[in-house]
Amino acid sequence: MPNTLPTLETPAAIIDVARMQRNIQRMQQRMDCLGVRLRPHVKTSKCLPVIEAQIAAGAQGVTVSTLKEAEHCFAAGISDILYAVAMAPGKLPQALTLKRQGCELSIITDSVAGARAIVAFGQEQGEALDVWIEVDCDGHRSGIKYDDDALIEVAQVLHEGGMRLAGVMTHAGSSYELNTAEALQRLAEQERYQCVAAAERIRAAGLPCPQVSIGSTPTALSAIDLQGVTEVRAGVYVFFDLVMQNVGVCQADELALSVLTTVIGHQLEKGWIITDSGWMAMSRDRGTQRQQQDFAYGQVCTEDGQWIDGALLQSANQEHGIVTLQTAGGDLTALFPIGSRLRILPNHACATGAQFPHYHALDADGETQIWSRLHGW
Amino acid sequence: MPNTLPTLETPAAIIDVARMQRNIQRMQQRMDCLGVRLRPHVKTSKCLPVIEAQIAAGAQGVTVSTLKEAEHCFAAGISDILYAVAMAPGKLPQALTLKRQGCELSIITDSVAGARAIVAFGQEQGEALDVWIEVDCDGHRSGIKYDDDALIEVAQVLHEGGMRLAGVMTHAGSSYELNTAEALQRLAEQERYQCVAAAERIRAAGLPCPQVSIGSTPTALSAIDLQGVTEVRAGVYVFFDLVMQNVGVCQADELALSVLTTVIGHQLEKGWIITDSGWMAMSRDRGTQRQQQDFAYGQVCTEDGQWIDGALLQSANQEHGIVTLQTAGGDLTALFPIGSRLRILPNHACATGAQFPHYHALDADGETQIWSRLHGW
């Protein structure tokens, strides 16, 4: 007999497969219209059936945040993989093993020292590694500014050292802090412009730079023109979450990941409903704390997914969540009796998903199946 | 050849075994002197070698936060187990399976409705389940106030329904918000007094209440007298962390859990050192944010564990951490070159440990071995 929501033990991570498929279609169609490849970032789901749905819809290759994700994807037949975290020299042997098995693994760097470490290793091993240079388009994290002299120096070190200079890539991570279409469009154009300009500087120096890779879910869904860009990377769009809703790039009915939870108690004088969805289930991510609407640890919905207006997972201990309602009234023990179930939409799908060994994929018929996900490095 | 810190891939969760053993001894000796049993909460480590070290030192039974932990401990020969989260009716069959295998599993409730659900299930199955009543001693979460009429009502429902009323238990979770010895002693006495008073009320009503269980790491380490208490539960003391240091119940050299990380880049004009310890490794826990000293995402140490004063993991993305130094000066790329390693002490050991499939237990000789831990429910 197939599983359904009422048969699942809680807490459980639920994927609404119909919503997920719509999210995948929406992003893929957008990229198709803009004339660029989509290389989804699989760090959000770390889950093969999700990744396979993205590829079935037209994605070309994947982006990973760990070499374990790369190994997992390659074992499933996905060969074109970009490991989008600056390469630690100590991880080069693991990357080389993948390459020697036939994986088209690309690595990235954003410094002369990093490039020299890659060259030294590649030469020692007699291998031309595929390397992208990370560009910093918004100052939020890693990368070289597009107009920095170091950009050309890194390109020269890699090229002259015999590595394959595959392209430039950037990530406008500061897009998570915005919440208007105008600001997002401006940042999307800044991301595009600076990454394309970096590629043009490298090419003007007589060096190869075939690929220009940009992306974040908010900028990917806001860009009007992607001239000069060859591919876009985006991750969280596959599930969306409350942070993305606050940014303004999705609607409530597009949130595909939720946590199924059971009511285990009440503190009536405080108006508290106690659940078994603590931070071990939701994660400690409070990504909406500084946004226009703070959802605390998550938006509370009925078991079948309807928002309960003003109901928030207000606080969380390890295995206890505390739900509060904006408008009091009614007998909480009758409305939300012990043993009844709720679903909580998370702030940040990447963080909440990571708390679970597997998802329960809920299809349109109400049946669920287990989709396992990666844990660790 | 045995593994050592330099051979480990990063990020990695490191247990300093000598510190852990000292922490275990410290708590056990304290409980022995106070004349109570110690029933450690294994939700912190979720790791059998850690639990076995606690039992070898004198702990009697364990506390768990999930039935998966209970199953894991029972399979390892630990039979006396208290599941310290109010029982969801849907989890009763799983608990009964354990009991029928010979596990002395106790469950808890804090409501008439919860008690009735347990009685109904127990009667249907012809089983007298061992049930403790949760007492709310500080208003921070679940439980019945010791002087609430519902306390006796719940005890009556359980007893008259044929369940075994094993005792009362409470957890002074608000101790995490304190930071003076006086306030901690006061709360420890409040925790003791109210739980003992609850037991006495139940006994005065002619009902059995053999056990009185209290505990949190801060109150356990602050209590002066535990008259009337039969056992203490505490968890995070086994590793301690920056939150506990701010509370004032441990010193820097008692923190036994850290995350080994590799430097992967720099943003020199900002004074940033980029590492591979993002929130996926550290967790999103920001438990020190509202304490006297905010450690951001963690205190940065050298690879061999020496604090680098003023060095914090200032921010974190999924697989990127940004380290900043309080005092600038010196060439960061020379002081912390790409490929060099650091160790980060976490805010909250329970949350950081949960991000890893296993720990690396580092012994006094510098050798490490893998200790696996539980993930999920």
Interface residues (C-beta under 8 A of the other chain):
Chain A: E9 T10 P11 A12 K43 S65 T66 V85 A86 M87 A88 P89 G90 K91 Q94 D110 S111 A113 G114 A117 D136 G139 R141 S142 G173 T262 V263 I264 G265 H266 Q267 K270 I274 D276 W279 M280 S283 R284 D285 R286 N317 Q318 E319 H320 I322 T333 P337 I338 G339 H348 C350 A351 A354 Q355 F356 P357 H358 H375 G376 W377
Chain B: E9 T10 P11 A12 K43 S65 T66 V85 A86 M87 A88 P89 G90 K91 Q94 D110 S111 A113 G114 A117 D136 G139 R141 S142 G173 T262 V263 I264 G265 H266 Q267 K270 I274 D276 W279 M280 S283 R284 D285 R286 N317 Q318 E319 H320 I322 T333 P337 I338 G339 H348 C350 A351 A354 Q355 F356 P357 H358 H375 G376 W377
